[in-house]
Amino acid sequence: MLLKNKNAVIYGAGGAIGGEVARAFAREGAKVFLAGRTLSSLDTVAQDISNTGGVAEAAQVDALDEQAIESYLSEVVTKAGSIDVSLNVIGLGDIQGVPLVEMQHEHFALPIVNAMATHFLTATAAARHMRKNGSGVILALTAQAARKPYPNVGGFGVAGAAIEGFCRQLAAEVGPQGIRVVCLRSAGSPDTPGVDEVFSRHAENAGISREAFEAGIAEKTLLKRLPRLAEVANVAVLMASDQASAITGAVANVTCGEIVD
């Protein structure tokens, strides 16, 4: 098991991506602490993990509230003894499908502000606990729009670029304490409700079917398809594990070759 005896905190664990990663972490031996705003969705993921022999605990936590984050992590450390992995995949509140010249400033700025607030708060709080043990992994998720501009995605791509820039800087500062920081950059998993909704909106704007829009994106990749949710979760497992012990300050490319590094 790649994550045996690891304690992992996942913000946004009740969502499609967070839940899938939580299940993957648990299968690989981690004890997962599921954090989010909606306790019912967190409980569903926790029950799934428990039913398959894993260990998970759910807690209602606002990942934009500094005091709530600090209190939660202190509770996790008291229970588990350490925080080995921290992953933040909360929704950023982005609005897509509207050109920038027609978008209100607050709608453009919201995902950028949310991204910087939540990643700064959760990552630095985790790092303060991790440095006491001289090890830890902080993970974030971005998308190809962070590297490659797409029309009508509002502040989403800019928010992703900001997350990646923040992670690089944090990696430089906490590396000497044995803490790694890695981003996962996906091309968007069409088997998630959020991506399906966004694809449908862009397809409508383009006057084509949802299937045609996805096929057009897939055609731009080297593998001629988009990454499935389980594939993104598998890469998260690898980056969180000691098998990736030399990787930090990096962006793991999970775009099926849409982005070529």
Stockholm file with secondary structure:
# STOCKHOLM 1.0

chainA/1-261         MLLKNKNAVIYGAGGAIGGEVARAFAREGAKVFLAGRTLSSLDTVAQDISNTGGVAEAAQVDALDEQAIESYLSEVVTKAGSIDVSLNVIGLGDIQGVPLVEMQHEHFALPIVNAMATHFLTATAAARHMRKNGSGVILALTAQAARKPYPNVGGFGVAGAAIEGFCRQLAAEVGPQGIRVVCLRSAGSPDTPGVDEVFSRHAENAGISREAFEAGIAEKTLLKRLPRLAEVANVAVLMASDQASAITGAVANVTCGEIVD
#=GR chainA/1-261 SS CTTTTCEEEEETTTSHHHHHHHHHHHHTTCEEEEEESCHHHHHHHHHHHHHTTCEEEEEECCTTCHHHHHHHHHHHHHHHSCCCEEEECCCCCCCCSSCGGGSCHHHHHHHHHHHHHHHHHHHHHHHHHHHHHTCEEEEEEEEGGGTSCCTTCTTHHHHHHHHHHHHHHHHHHHGGGTEEEEEEEESCCTTSHHHHHHHHHHHHHHTSCHHHHHHHHHHTSSSSSCCCHHHHHHHHHHHHSGGGTTCCSEEEEESTTSSCC
#=GC SS_cons         CTTTTCEEEEETTTSHHHHHHHHHHHHTTCEEEEEESCHHHHHHHHHHHHHTTCEEEEEECCTTCHHHHHHHHHHHHHHHSCCCEEEECCCCCCCCSSCGGGSCHHHHHHHHHHHHHHHHHHHHHHHHHHHHHTCEEEEEEEEGGGTSCCTTCTTHHHHHHHHHHHHHHHHHHHGGGTEEEEEEEESCCTTSHHHHHHHHHHHHHHTSCHHHHHHHHHHTSSSSSCCCHHHHHHHHHHHHSGGGTTCCSEEEEESTTSSCC
//
